[in-house]
Amino acid sequence: MLKDKIIEIIGYYSSSEKVKFTDNLLFDLGYDSIRFIQLILNLEEEFKIEFLDEYLLMEKLSTVENIYNAVSNMIQGDKNE
């Protein structure tokens, strides 16, 4: 399941033992800019997607839910092309 895989990847770079769908990367999971970039690169590789520059701000992808929605939309967009 996509949601579980995303949570697993986010958890790998997290300082928290348990990642919840509503968690904020910075405040709940201890992310910094380096971890955020590592996460983006891992997600791109895992799901064969590429984040547009407009998404490469921590404010746009601040929560697990935001990341899930972005990845899900990109995957769906690829299937529709």
C-alpha positions as CSV (number, residue, x, y, z in Angstrom):
1,M,0.0,0.0,0.0
2,L,1.3,3.4,-1.0
3,K,0.6,5.1,2.3
4,D,2.5,2.4,4.3
5,K,5.5,2.6,2.0
6,I,5.7,6.4,2.3
7,I,5.4,6.2,6.1
8,E,8.2,3.6,6.1
9,I,10.5,5.8,4.0
10,I,9.7,8.9,6.1
11,G,10.4,6.9,9.2
12,Y,13.8,5.9,8.0
13,Y,15.0,9.5,8.2
14,S,13.0,10.4,11.3
15,S,14.1,10.8,14.9
16,S,10.7,9.5,16.0
17,E,10.0,5.8,16.6
18,K,6.5,6.0,15.3
19,V,5.4,8.0,12.3
20,K,1.7,9.0,12.1
21,F,-0.1,10.3,9.0
22,T,-0.7,13.7,10.6
23,D,2.9,14.2,11.7
24,N,4.8,17.3,10.8
25,L,8.3,16.6,9.4
26,L,10.0,19.4,11.3
27,F,8.1,19.6,14.6
28,D,7.1,15.9,15.2
29,L,9.8,14.0,13.3
30,G,12.9,16.1,13.7
31,Y,13.6,16.7,10.1
32,D,16.1,19.3,9.0
33,S,17.0,20.4,5.4
34,I,19.4,17.6,4.8
35,R,17.0,14.9,5.9
36,F,14.3,16.5,3.8
37,I,16.4,16.4,0.6
38,Q,17.4,12.8,1.3
39,L,13.7,12.0,1.7
40,I,12.8,13.7,-1.6
41,L,15.6,11.8,-3.4
42,N,14.5,8.5,-1.9
43,L,10.8,9.1,-2.8
44,E,11.8,10.0,-6.4
45,E,13.9,6.9,-6.8
46,E,11.4,4.5,-5.1
47,F,8.3,5.7,-7.0
48,K,10.0,6.8,-10.3
49,I,8.7,10.3,-10.0
50,E,10.2,13.8,-10.1
51,F,9.1,16.5,-7.8
52,L,8.6,19.9,-9.5
53,D,10.7,22.8,-8.1
54,E,7.5,24.3,-6.6
55,Y,7.2,21.2,-4.3
56,L,10.8,21.4,-3.0
57,L,10.0,23.6,-0.1
58,M,9.5,22.1,3.3
59,E,6.4,24.3,3.7
60,K,4.7,22.5,0.8
61,L,5.5,19.0,2.0
62,S,5.4,19.7,5.7
63,T,3.3,16.7,6.8
64,V,3.2,13.0,6.0
65,E,-0.2,13.6,4.6
66,N,1.1,16.4,2.2
67,I,3.8,14.0,1.0
68,Y,1.4,11.2,0.5
69,N,-1.0,13.4,-1.5
70,A,1.8,14.8,-3.7
71,V,3.3,11.4,-4.5
72,S,-0.2,9.9,-5.1
73,N,-1.1,12.7,-7.5
74,M,2.2,12.3,-9.4
75,I,1.7,8.5,-9.7
76,Q,-1.9,9.0,-10.9
77,G,-0.7,11.7,-13.4
78,D,1.8,9.2,-14.9
79,K,-0.9,6.6,-15.3
80,N,-3.2,9.1,-17.1
81,E,-0.5,10.2,-19.7
